[in-house]
Structure formats: C-alpha cells, structure tokens
Amino acid sequence: MSITEGILTEFKERMHLGDFENQNLRRILSASVMALRRSCGDYDIYTHEEFKELVFERSRYAYNDALEYFETNFISQINGLAIDKALEEIVIDDETTTTTTTTTVI
C-alpha cells in the first residue's frame, strides 16, 4: 500500500513529528492499513474517515512500541467496521425470495 504525502503529513502533524522519519512512518502506516483491512474489510484510507482514524491509532501504537495493546483497546471499533463491511456485502433479492405453502388434506 502506497501512502501519499498528504496522509503522511496528516499523521506527522497529529503525532507532532518532524521530517526525519518519513520512510519509517510510511512503512508503519502501510502495515497498519494492510492489517486493518484484514480485520475490518477493504476500506479506503483516503475516503473513509473512521478507517483512517483507526489506521492512525494503530500506527501510533506501533510507533510507540505498544502494538500488543492496540487490539484490546480498539476491538469495538475494529468489530464495528467489520460488521458494517459485512452488512454492505449482503445482498437481499426480494424478487427471487418466495415462500410456497402446501396443505395436504387426508
């Protein structure tokens, strides 16, 4: 996953970081996107703000060597996005769903 300059800048501003770690931060952000897509579904960091927020949080934990605490602290948000994605993929076709009842009299 390629991280744009805009996402990188937004993350650095949030974390109050300078330009000295750009390559490391890109790697962390990219790994966070890939990991969260496995857990939450195929969200786009550029168009889905809640997913981007979760990517930034996971990246913050990774940057601070505390990644083992991320899932525990954000499980409800991870599950919420996963459920939302699963519900988006459910297609209900009312036209093909019919119920037939047959009554047999003896």
C-alpha positions, 0 to 999 in steps of 0.5 A: 500500500502506497501512502501519499504525502498528504496522509503522511503529513496528516499523521506527522502533524497529529503525532507532532513529528518532524521530517526525519522519519518519513520512510519509517512512518510510511512503512508503519502506516502501510502495515497498519492499513494492510492489517486493518483491512484484514480485520475490518474489510477493504476500506479506503484510507483516503475516503473513509474517515473512521478507517483512517482514524483507526489506521492512525491509532494503530500506527501510533501504537506501533510507533510507540512500541505498544502494538500488543495493546492496540487490539484490546483497546480498539476491538469495538471499533475494529468489530464495528467496521467489520460488521458494517463491511459485512452488512454492505456485502449482503445482498437481499433479492426480494424478487427471487425470495418466495415462500410456497405453502402446501396443505395436504388434506387426508 
